[in-house]
Amino acid sequence: MVDKYQVKPVMPIGKQIISKHGDIFKNCTVVTTKYRSKFLEMICNIIVDLQEKKFSEIKEDHLQDIVLLLDDMKNKNVDVEWLHQRLVEILQARQVLEQASMLKREKECCRKKVENAEIELKEREKDKEGLAALLKAACAEVTDCKEKLAAAMDESARINTTIADSEAKVNRYLNCSLVDDLL
């Protein structure tokens, strides 16, 4: 017997619960001692289960089932908020651990992407440097060609001017007398 509740002899935890939290069934809507004893036994089994397992051994599904069981007990006004809160915290910690594990995998994947992008960037910068050198050489060649073109055009213009002057001199005597305007 624990207080007025009957539990298995291997349940000394029941006494610890009652001494720490008082009569957790004082407002309970379940009136029979037999069912209250079953609830106390379930609570003791939950605590024994938590004592015997390491954090890494507790499965999320199992925790969710226990939280639902405690929700049912709370609905019957059993004062198990203290245990319910602890299980919710453990469940959240398990979820955080799972998220952290997933984030570590994502971080490693992202690290590889960064590494690959850095390598590709270095290659593209080398390509860019090579292309910049080619562009500079091409620009120099274009400038040289423009200078040659300008010189050739200047020479062509000078030749055209010389030809025009020469034609003017020749045309003056071509169709007329060589002594026109002299006499």
Order of alpha helices (4+ residues) and beta strands (2+ residues): alpha-alpha-alpha-alpha
